[in-house]
């Protein structure tokens, strides 16, 4: 996952990874580890982007941070 990956690209990777994991009929550790690593990297990109947008909205709209932040 690159630093320039977009939210949409990362979300698509998450969806693809979830599908691949669901379709796995046999636990193959050699396939599982790279899939999980790819999914985690995509998740981090999505999570970071959501945090950036939330912070921008809070700043621009004078909103208070939501619970759990």
Backbone as CSV, one residue per row, in Angstrom:
resi,resn,N_x,N_y,N_z,CA_x,CA_y,CA_z,C_x,C_y,C_z
1,UNK,0.853,-1.176,0.000,0.000,0.000,0.000,0.894,1.232,0.000
2,UNK,0.603,2.148,-0.882,1.434,3.345,-0.976,0.836,4.474,-0.157
3,UNK,1.655,5.496,0.109,1.182,6.656,0.846,0.171,7.460,0.045
4,UNK,0.105,7.231,-1.268,-0.797,7.998,-2.121,-2.070,7.236,-2.466
5,UNK,-2.270,6.081,-1.857,-3.483,5.310,-2.117,-4.694,6.116,-1.670
6,UNK,-5.730,6.096,-2.484,-6.943,6.830,-2.132,-7.838,5.972,-1.246
7,UNK,-8.824,6.622,-0.657,-9.802,5.905,0.149,-10.503,4.861,-0.715
8,UNK,-10.935,5.276,-1.907,-11.674,4.363,-2.789,-10.831,3.150,-3.173
9,UNK,-9.567,3.370,-3.498,-8.678,2.256,-3.846,-8.510,1.309,-2.658
10,UNK,-8.314,1.888,-1.494,-8.102,1.082,-0.293,-9.361,0.332,0.102
11,UNK,-10.508,0.967,-0.049,-11.778,0.310,0.267,-12.006,-0.864,-0.686
12,UNK,-11.679,-0.676,-1.954,-11.808,-1.763,-2.926,-10.895,-2.926,-2.561
13,UNK,-9.697,-2.618,-2.092,-8.768,-3.668,-1.658,-9.344,-4.412,-0.460
14,UNK,-9.948,-3.678,0.466,-10.578,-4.329,1.623,-11.693,-5.276,1.176
15,UNK,-12.524,-4.819,0.249,-13.612,-5.665,-0.245,-13.065,-6.911,-0.942
16,UNK,-12.066,-6.719,-1.785,-11.468,-7.840,-2.511,-10.828,-8.835,-1.539
17,UNK,-10.141,-8.315,-0.543,-9.487,-9.178,0.446,-10.521,-9.981,1.222
18,UNK,-11.613,-9.330,1.627,-12.675,-10.024,2.352,-13.269,-11.147,1.496
19,UNK,-13.488,-10.866,0.219,-14.027,-11.890,-0.681,-13.064,-13.070,-0.803
20,UNK,-11.794,-12.773,-0.963,-10.794,-13.839,-1.099,-10.752,-14.700,0.161
21,UNK,-10.841,-14.049,1.318,-10.814,-14.803,2.574,-12.069,-15.662,2.721
22,UNK,-13.214,-15.129,2.309,-14.461,-15.898,2.400,-14.458,-17.094,1.453
23,UNK,-13.813,-16.931,0.299,-13.788,-18.000,-0.699,-12.738,-19.064,-0.406
24,UNK,-11.854,-18.804,0.537,-10.819,-19.770,0.887,-11.484,-21.003,1.498
25,UNK,-11.268,-22.133,0.854,-11.871,-23.367,1.359,-10.960,-24.075,2.351
26,UNK,-9.698,-23.724,2.293,-8.708,-24.367,3.144,-7.755,-23.302,3.675
27,UNK,-7.466,-23.354,4.939,-6.557,-22.370,5.538,-5.139,-22.625,5.053
28,UNK,-4.666,-21.766,4.156,-3.311,-21.867,3.626,-2.526,-20.680,4.173
29,UNK,-1.697,-20.922,5.156,-0.974,-19.856,5.839,-0.123,-19.046,4.876
30,UNK,0.368,-19.678,3.821,1.190,-18.959,2.849,0.374,-17.941,2.052
31,UNK,-0.912,-18.159,1.916,-1.796,-17.205,1.255,-2.438,-16.266,2.273
32,UNK,-2.706,-16.774,3.450,-3.424,-16.015,4.470,-2.638,-14.802,4.958
33,UNK,-1.389,-14.987,5.272,-0.581,-13.895,5.838,-0.507,-12.689,4.895
34,UNK,-0.158,-12.872,3.620,-0.109,-11.702,2.732,-1.477,-11.034,2.557
35,UNK,-2.543,-11.829,2.528,-3.886,-11.251,2.403,-4.226,-10.383,3.610
36,UNK,-3.933,-10.892,4.784,-4.219,-10.135,6.002,-3.369,-8.868,6.053
37,UNK,-2.105,-8.971,5.681,-1.235,-7.785,5.676,-1.749,-6.732,4.695
38,UNK,-2.179,-7.175,3.510,-2.719,-6.261,2.507,-3.998,-5.597,3.030
39,UNK,-4.846,-6.380,3.660,-6.086,-5.844,4.216,-5.837,-4.849,5.340
40,UNK,-4.882,-5.149,6.194,-4.564,-4.237,7.296,-4.002,-2.911,6.787
41,UNK,-3.162,-2.977,5.767,-2.607,-1.748,5.191,-3.731,-0.904,4.585
42,UNK,-4.645,-1.535,3.877,-5.774,-0.815,3.283,-6.665,-0.228,4.376
43,UNK,-6.878,-0.982,5.441,-7.687,-0.496,6.566,-7.074,0.751,7.177
44,UNK,-5.757,0.759,7.338,-5.085,1.933,7.910,-5.290,3.171,7.042
45,UNK,-5.199,3.002,5.732,-5.407,4.133,4.820,-6.831,4.664,4.972
46,UNK,-7.810,3.768,4.979,-9.207,4.184,5.119,-9.440,4.869,6.464
47,UNK,-8.941,4.281,7.515,-9.127,4.840,8.854,-8.481,6.224,8.972
48,UNK,-7.269,6.364,8.446,-6.588,7.665,8.492,-7.361,8.721,7.721
49,UNK,-7.878,8.352,6.558,-8.622,9.314,5.740,-9.915,9.727,6.433
50,UNK,-10.606,8.789,7.050,-11.830,9.114,7.793,-11.508,10.066,8.939
51,UNK,-10.414,9.821,9.644,-10.010,10.714,10.736,-9.703,12.115,10.219
52,UNK,-9.042,12.199,9.057,-8.736,13.513,8.473,-10.013,14.273,8.119
53,UNK,-10.945,13.588,7.509,-12.209,14.234,7.119,-12.991,14.645,8.355
54,UNK,-13.041,13.789,9.347,-13.756,14.099,10.586,-13.153,15.342,11.251
55,UNK,-11.825,15.410,11.319,-11.156,16.560,11.934,-11.448,17.836,11.149
56,UNK,-11.449,17.740,9.819,-11.744,18.903,8.989,-13.179,19.374,9.217
57,UNK,-14.119,18.441,9.288,-15.511,18.813,9.523,-15.693,19.445,10.899
58,UNK,-15.026,18.870,11.888,-15.117,19.430,13.237,-14.584,20.855,13.260
59,UNK,-13.494,21.083,12.546,-12.894,22.413,12.498,-13.790,23.388,11.729
60,UNK,-14.242,22.998,10.554,-15.020,23.889,9.692,-16.426,24.148,10.222
61,UNK,-17.029,23.146,10.843,-18.404,23.275,11.296,-18.518,23.539,12.794
62,UNK,-17.383,23.608,13.455,-17.390,23.848,14.891,-18.014,22.725,15.671
63,UNK,-17.899,21.520,15.137,-18.489,20.356,15.790,-17.563,19.873,16.900
64,UNK,-18.161,19.254,17.883,-17.400,18.617,18.947,-17.004,17.228,18.499
65,UNK,-15.826,16.757,18.911,-15.436,15.382,18.562,-16.475,14.406,19.087
66,UNK,-16.758,13.365,18.303,-17.750,12.375,18.724,-17.159,11.492,19.811
67,UNK,-18.055,10.825,20.537,-17.625,9.929,21.609,-16.737,8.840,21.037
68,UNK,-15.755,8.421,21.797,-14.857,7.357,21.370,-13.669,7.866,20.599
69,UNK,-13.514,9.143,20.470,-12.369,9.708,19.737,-11.241,9.975,20.674
